Amino acid sequence: MLCDRVRMDSYYNAVFDNKHHFDGKIVLDVGTGSGILAIWAGQAGARKVYQVEATKMSEHPRELVKANNLQDVVEVIEGSIEDVTLPEKVDVIISEWMGYFLLRESMFDSVICARDRWLKPTGVMYPSNARMWLAPMRSRLAGQKMSDYEGAMGDWLCFSDETKTYYGVDMSVLTKPFSEEQKKYYLQSCAVVGC
Ligand SMILES: C[S@@+](CC[C@H](N)C(=O)[O-])C[C@H]1O[C@@H](n2cnc3c(N)ncnc32)[C@H](O)[C@@H]1O
């Protein structure tokens, strides 16, 4: 995220163009990582910011908070958002949880859990909504996957024939489940490709 200018600018502008949402308010940064979102919330006037980070990465935001003189406002809490207990409910939840195709990285559920546990009924979410754009497409990757699948099935049939011939065991009854497994976990699974 830190190297993604578009994303950084979007969060920065969202916070500082909506200072009234942060000024004097209690904020929660879910999965704080480097901690920059919490620091912006503090700079925008938040009364208190809780940064929750599941990993040992939490040592870095702690240092960053001190270096930016926000130690009286921003508090780092190490633990997963599903387990930690905050001292109070919050007015704002900010989080950078989006992955490839929005949902990859599986953080969405954690943000929803944070909302249900800790957001005041009058509270706001940053971001509050998202759009997913879908379009059918054809790529050479699909053809490649199909030929890999056919190759795997060819290998299986050879294996099955040889096992019968050399080892006296008929494996052909497993051909259908093998094919279904290949389809489910390889052929029909998503491919993440760069543009
Ligand atoms: C995409 S990064 C966020 C980047 C962050 N905004 C920054 O400025 O570096 C997601 C972070 O959330 C943390 N995380 C993921 N699931 C979590 C959970 N359930 N509770 C707390 N932290 C979580 C990860 O360890 C990771 O540091």
The ligand as an SDF file (V2000), in Angstrom:
LIG
                    3D

 27 29  0  0  0  0  0  0  0  0999 V2000
   -2.9310   -4.7090    3.8310 C   0  0  0  0  0  0  0  0  0  0  0  0
   -2.1580   -4.5480    5.3970 S   0  0  0  0  0  0  0  0  0  0  0  0
   -2.5990   -2.9530    5.9220 C   0  0  0  0  0  0  0  0  0  0  0  0
   -1.5760   -1.9350    5.5660 C   0  0  0  0  0  0  0  0  0  0  0  0
   -1.6090   -0.7390    6.4650 C   0  0  0  0  0  0  0  0  0  0  0  0
   -2.7580    0.1090    6.2490 N   0  0  0  0  0  0  0  0  0  0  0  0
   -0.3010    0.0750    6.3480 C   0  0  0  0  0  0  0  0  0  0  0  0
   -0.3400    1.2740    6.3620 O   0  0  0  0  0  0  0  0  0  0  0  0
    0.7620   -0.5440    6.2790 O   0  0  0  0  0  0  0  0  0  0  0  0
   -3.1650   -5.5480    6.4050 C   0  0  0  0  0  0  0  0  0  0  0  0
   -2.6490   -5.6620    7.8330 C   0  0  0  0  0  0  0  0  0  0  0  0
   -3.6840   -6.1950    8.6290 O   0  0  0  0  0  0  0  0  0  0  0  0
   -3.1580   -7.1400    9.5360 C   0  0  0  0  0  0  0  0  0  0  0  0
   -4.2800   -8.0300    9.8530 N   0  0  0  0  0  0  0  0  0  0  0  0
   -4.8660   -8.9440    9.0430 C   0  0  0  0  0  0  0  0  0  0  0  0
   -5.8920   -9.5400    9.6590 N   0  0  0  0  0  0  0  0  0  0  0  0
   -5.9690   -8.9790   10.9020 C   0  0  0  0  0  0  0  0  0  0  0  0
   -6.8400   -9.1810   12.0220 C   0  0  0  0  0  0  0  0  0  0  0  0
   -7.8150  -10.0770   11.9680 N   0  0  0  0  0  0  0  0  0  0  0  0
   -6.6270   -8.4430   13.1310 N   0  0  0  0  0  0  0  0  0  0  0  0
   -5.6210   -7.5330   13.1820 C   0  0  0  0  0  0  0  0  0  0  0  0
   -4.7550   -7.3150   12.1650 N   0  0  0  0  0  0  0  0  0  0  0  0
   -4.9450   -8.0210   11.0230 C   0  0  0  0  0  0  0  0  0  0  0  0
   -2.0200   -7.7790    8.7870 C   0  0  0  0  0  0  0  0  0  0  0  0
   -1.0630   -8.3490    9.6770 O   0  0  0  0  0  0  0  0  0  0  0  0
   -1.4570   -6.6060    7.9850 C   0  0  0  0  0  0  0  0  0  0  0  0
   -0.4410   -5.9430    8.6910 O   0  0  0  0  0  0  0  0  0  0  0  0
  1  2  1  0
  2  3  1  0
  2 10  1  0
  3  4  1  0
  4  5  1  0
  5  6  1  0
  5  7  1  0
  7  8  2  0
  7  9  1  0
 10 11  1  0
 11 12  1  0
 11 26  1  0
 12 13  1  0
 13 14  1  0
 13 24  1  0
 14 15  1  0
 14 23  1  0
 15 16  2  0
 16 17  1  0
 17 18  1  0
 17 23  2  0
 18 19  1  0
 18 20  2  0
 20 21  1  0
 21 22  2  0
 22 23  1  0
 24 25  1  0
 24 26  1  0
 26 27  1  0
M  CHG  2   2   1   9  -1
M  END
$$$$
